[in-house]
Amino acid sequence: MERYKYRSPALPKPGNRGEAERLLTQGVQAQERNRLGEAIEAYRQAAKIDPTFFDAHYNCGVAAYEAGDLPQCLLAYEWALAINPVSVKARFNFAVALQKANYPRDAANELEKLLANNSSEARAHFALANLYAQQLDQPAKARDHYLRLLELEPQHPQATAVRYWLELLRWRSSRRFSASRTGGTKDAISFSGARCAWAVVRAIFGAGNLPRVRLAC
């Protein structure tokens, strides 16, 4: 599994904040008109003029993600986190972008960091559980985070699908235990992993209703 190569930028020195704020405003206006290229360039210029301007880096990350420019997006969030390492929205979006760029292990690590200091952040539990269930094949960890999600948000939009997945996991575990007691093997069990359980959920609820994670605002 490929891993992300962190740039790990050092905390920069401040620049001309007034001019950077002017450019940020231009970027926001361009982004509102869906002129993402112009928005990204304005944010980059704002960040260049004042490298400590968190909003410039953060907005650049959001716009680059929307434009599908994941390398630029990831770098922008690294800069934002260098300036404000406790920003929940920046770290959450960084994790979402890492997953989108096919770095699920690093995405999970970033979400674990976020939850270490924000244990009630439901969307992070949801995103992390999805990673463990669907890409990293660690159903036990997925289970813990799905249960925490339901504890925090019992009426979550995907609560029904999550509960069904949990029931499938419980059933699969009981079948494995039963097979081991009767001399059977894991090959006799219908579900071979957490991803298989999600395949059943997909068949029942439809692909359009599977859990999805969006960027933070």
N, C-alpha and C positions, 0 to 999 in steps of 0.2 A: 504494500500500500504506500503510495507516494506521500511524502510529507512536505509541508510548506516550508520554504526557506525564509525565515524571518529576517527583516532588515534591521530591526531593533534600533531605530533612530534615537540619538541622544536628545535630551531636552534642549531645544534651541533657545537662542537669545531673542528678545523682543525687537520689533521693528516699528513701522509707522502704522499704528492701529487705526487712526482716522482714515487714511487712504485705503487700508484694508477693508474697513467697514463699508466704504463707498463701493468697492468692487464686489463685496459680498452682496450688497443690495442689488447690484446689476445681475449677479448670478442667480439670485432668488427670482427676480423678475423673468429672466430667461428660462429658468426651470419651470416656472408656472405656465409658460407658453409652450412647454415641451421642447424647447430648443436646448437640448441637453449638451451638445457640443460647446455652445456659447457659455452655458452655465458652468461646465467643468473648467473651461479656460479662465473664466472670471474667478472661480474659487481658487484655482491654482495660482493665479496672479496675486490674489489676496493673501494666500498662504506664503507666497514668496516674499511679499513686502513685509508681512509680520508673521514669521514662522511659528509664533506662540499663539496664534489666533485659532482657538479650538474650533469655532463654528465654521471657519473656512475649510479646514481639513474634514470635519464631519460632513458638511454639506457636499463636499467633493466626493466623499465616499458614497453618499446616497445617490447623487446624480450619476456617478460612474456605474453603480450597480444597475440603475434603471437603464443605462445605455448599453449594458452588457460588457463594459470594460472592467473585467474583474481584477487584472493586475493593478490598474490605477485605483480601483476601489479598495483593495487590500492595503496598498501602501498608504492611502489617505487615512484609513482607520488606524494603522500602526502609528502614524504621526499624531492623530487625535488622542490615542491612548498614551503616547509618550508625554503629552501635555496634561492629560487628566486620566490617570490609570484607573480611577474608581468610577468612571462614567459607565453606568449600566447600559444606556442605549448604544454607546459606541462599541462596547465589548460584545453586546448581543448581536449587533449588526455585523461586526467583524466575524463572529462565529457563523452567522447565516451565509456570509459571503464565502467563507472558507468551505462550507459544505457545498455551496453552489459551484465552487472551483474544484470540487472533488478532492478535498482534504478533510475527510470526515474525522480522522483521529485528532487533528489539530482543532477542528471545530468543537469537538467534545471537550478537549482540554480547556478551551476558552470559556465554554459554558460552565465547566466545573469551577474555574476561577471566579466567574460571576456569582455562582451560587454559594461559594464559600463565605461571601460577605452579604449576600442577599438571598437568604434561604426561602423567602416567600415570593420570589419572582416566578410566577406561574408559567409565563411564556418560555422561560429558560428551562424549566423542568420538562415542558412539553417538547421543545426542540431537542433537548438532550435525550429524552426517552425515545424520540423518533430515530435519532442517530444510533442509539444502542440496539433498537429493535430492528431497524431496516437496513443498516449498513455495516455495523460493527459486530453483529451477531452476539450480543451480550444481553440475553433476555432477563437475567436476574437484575442487572443494573437498570434496564428499561422498566422493569416492573416497579422498582423503588420510586422512580421519578414519575411514572404514570399514577401511582397511588398518591404521591404527594400532590400532583396536579389535581386529582379528584378531590383531595382534602381541601385544597385552596379554592377550587372552582368546581363544585359539584355539577353545575349546569353549563360547563364548558361546551362550546358548539360540537366538539368531537367526543364528548363524554360517552356516548353510546358505543362508538367504534372502539374507544379505549377500553371500556368495560368488557366488550366482547373479546378483544385481544387478550385481556387478563384472564378471562374464563378459558380461552383456548390454551393459554400457557399453563393454567392450573390443570386442565384435562391432560395435556401432554405430559406434565410432570407425574401425574398419577399413573398414566399408562406406562411410563418408564419404570416407575417403582414396581408396578404390577408385573411387568415383564421380567425385571430382575429377580423377583421372588419366585416366578414360575419357570425360570431358566430360559426365558426368551432373550432376544437381542434387540438392540435399538433399531435394527433394520425392519423389525416387525411393527414399529411405531409409525403412524401416518405422518406425523409432523417432525421434520428433521431440524428445525431451528426457528428462531423468532421471525425470520423473513418469510418462512412458510406460513406461519400464523397470519402475518399481514396479507399474504396472498388470499387466504380465506376471507379476511375482512374486506379485501378489495372486491372479491366476488359477490359478497353479500350487500355491501353498502355502495359499491360503484367507485371507480377510480376518482371521480370528481369529488367524492366526499372523504377521501383519505386525509389525514392530518397534513396541513400545510403551515408553513411558518413564514411570516412576512417581516420586513424590516421594521424596526421601531421608528416612530415619528421623530 
